[in-house]
Amino acid sequence: MAGATGARVAGKVALVTGAASPRGIGRGCVERLAEEGATVFGADVDVAAGRAGMAELAAHGLDTHFIELDVTSEVEWQAAIDTVLERAGRLDVLVNNAGVAFAASIADTSLERFRWLNGINLRGTYLGVKHAVIAMRRNDPSGGSIINLSSVAGHVGLPGYTAYCASKGGVKNLTRAAALECGAARDGIRVNSVHPGVIWTPMNEVNFSDESAARAGVDRMTPLGRLGYPRDIADGVLFLASDDASYMTGAFLTIDGGLTAA
Ligand code: NAD
């Protein structure tokens, strides 16, 4: 890891949720955006890991900071965005990345578990989009880029993951409706979703008891012949955050090694 190496998002201020997981997609997005010149606030409920992770990146010369945020709480969203505005003056990029998953058949999915997952994945994304739009409309000139982490499970149904598929399908279409609203308002805010395939992070590591067998299985079923890694997703997020994507809104960027092409 080096300090800032490029300038694709230089001068922009970004907030990334779910940034604490040390080998997670959120942490990868923080690192990639900061490498390209952004000031990045990584937010998470896991205060110890989040604070340590952002400090580790800052020690390598990146402009990274930690904010405590439970994405299910509207009060905490307002406070987190107020903190970004107080400390950095503006918000240009929001990456709604915080998410959880569990495997269970529909018959075995309790209402409580369904609500818990959708509270984080869908309600958390809705709250983030809402408060980022309000903040980005205060930029002068108004504008920004909101990137919502959906999944291939937002495109297709995965048996055994009903609650997760419901949440990620919701994130995909919430994205498009919000993009249309922002377009109609001419507020310069772009809203897009990113759809990862199987990415080797703690979310997946816990589902496999035998890592090498799991890796080999995923490698076999993926057209590009390998698992994905957080940086594969972070590169797509960086593109959508940057002005290179200035004519993209309401779009979904699938980064799955070809998994859903068949
Ligand atoms: P991860 O488990 O490594 O990290 C998730 C992070 O979200 C953790 O740091 C956790 O503390 C945080 N979080 C959980 N609940 C929170 C809350 N209420 N408020 C704030 N933060 C909270 O997961 P990951 O694999 O890096 O996944 C990141 C995103 O990418 C998720 O939205 C996930 O659904 C999506 N995704 C992952 C994969 C994959 O294969 N790993 C595939 C498709 C989509």
Residues whose N, C-alpha, C, O or C-beta is under 5 A from the ligand:
A	BS01	NAD	G18 A19 A20 S21 G24 I25 G26 A43 D44 V45 D46 L69 D70 V71 T72 N97 A98 G99 V100 I120 L149 S150 S151 V152 P196 G197 V198 I199 T201 P202 M203 N204
